[in-house]
Amino acid sequence: MEDSVRRLASALAGQPDLLDAAVDAARGNSPQVAALPREETVRHTRAVMLAATTAFAEGRQPTDAEFRVAADLGADRASQSVSIAALLDGFQAARTTVMRRLIGVLRDRGIDGDTLVDAFIELDEVITALERQVTHAHRTTELEMARTARDQRALLLRGLLTEGETVDPAALRALHLDPAGALHCVVSAEHHARAAHRLEADLVAAVPGVFGLVNGFLVGVSTQSPPDSGSLLVVGPAVPRDRLPRVYALCCAARDTGVRQGLVGVRPLASLAVETTVDTQAELGALLADTALSALDPTDAFHRELAETALAHLDHGGRIEATAAALHVHPNTVKYRLRRLRDLTGQPSAPEPGRAIAHTTTWWWALRTWTTR
């Protein structure tokens, strides 16, 4: 390609009116770019135009220093929360403006068609190489920022939810949380990264708080109980900051119970108190089952039928009709099975005075443990 063409392109890039036109095109085609100070766009556009035309004028690909100019543009826009789509809309609009001006000037100077095509292709290759650097730097910066933000949230949550840790009150105030206020502990069953990040976004949009991965699960603290999202969420009562670690431990145990039971939706911690206690004291449950139901054989189908009927009877408030409907049998069948179980085991025996509730709970616990063996 003729040196005169290269020199003309280099001289054209230094013209203030072309720079203004490129900046106007970038801002006019990207509202996010237009929201930035104009000088910010001028600064980067000037630098990228200089890098592109210098490489073109010298008939080579951009140098490392010129690539860094493009990378700075991508990194700065990511840190300014300009999306990659918005950035590229502005970049490509400026690119089109510069290319059209250059080709128009060359045509006016009488440059032949083949040379025009060669110039267009060569300059386009240079700008495309710079654009790739812009894109790569933007995405890299976005990932680093997201990772840093997630790490900071996780550190804050570990500080709030771990015994013996401290949290800077200013960090809470920065998240619009009152350090002296009461907070709900929220523990989810989500541990797969993508599902956890989707749920995190839903929770952040729904309630004031901070959420992140702690010990492999998405957890958080918030000023309000979150709405039902379809996922299992165990929510503790609103408590002062110094009580959060104890509530968090209970919520984690309740979450594990909820997972074993196949529960979904928002579950107040208190609603899972009994089941969680039973699950966390498995050895005591086994002792109760061995003591109260020693006469039953776990391999005997009829014995299992008797125990499952008794458990359903307790779960339905001791009502024969409701138990029969749940088991799809006749009420007389329920009565017969309960009588046969009492004949075999002597249970449930009459409670001691003042221990009716404890007696019933113990019997329910023994049956629940035995039927899950």
Protein Blocks (a to p, Z undefined) as FASTA:
>chain_A
ZZklmmmmmmmmmpmklmmmmmmmmmmmomklmmpcfklmmmmmmmmmmmmmmmmmnopa
cdfklmmmmmmmmmmmmmnopafklmmmmmmmmmmmmmmmmmmmmmmnopafklmmmmmm
mmmmmmmmmmmmmmmmmmmmmmmmmmmmmmmmmmmmmmmmpghiacdfklmmmnopafkb
ccdddddfbfbfklmmmmmmmmmmmpgcddddeehiacdddfbdcddehiacdddddddf
klmmmmmmmmmmmmmmmmmnopgcjddfklmmmmmmmmmmmmlmmmmmmmmmmmpcfklm
klmmmmmmmmmmmmnoopaklmmmmnopafklmmmmmmmmmmmnopacdddehilmmmmm
mmmmmmmmmmmZZ
